Amino acid sequence: AEYCAWCDARSRCNNPDSAGWKYYGGRGIRMCERWSNNFDAFMQDMGPRPEGMNLERQDVNGDYDPFNCVWASRRVQGRNMRRNRWLTFQGRTMVVEDWAKEIGHKATVILDRIKREFPIEKVLHKGTLVTPPKHGTLSMYVGKKCRCGLWRAANAAYVKDYRERKACR
């Protein structure tokens, strides 16, 4: 298992034909000289791979070297990705998914609040935020043909009533 981890890391850094090369070697990520052609040196520095662990670079922009690599679980690796969104609030920094668990919302709720440029206090508010939609009220749509999700949600009762009255004619 250790040999496969070492070979895979070397390939991602050195082989442009490797599936992951564009995310590693293509971005300038390298394997240190000590490890590059010496599996024994890799094993001396890393030690045996614990069950269920994989080779992990702690700094996602750093090289494969003894100061940046550890054996880590999939969960830890999932928190250490470039695409993760980190938020700091009241001196604590966590990824959106962890904040979502803590406040009892889905991550998509938090991401939507960020997209809507809410202040961090409201982004991480535990309750429901009552904010008027930018559009969606019936008076805004009289004579227009928009049937977006906001319109349908805001006007569901009216549409149902309208359809029932139309069916009776």
Disulfide bonds with the S-S distance in Angstrom:
none
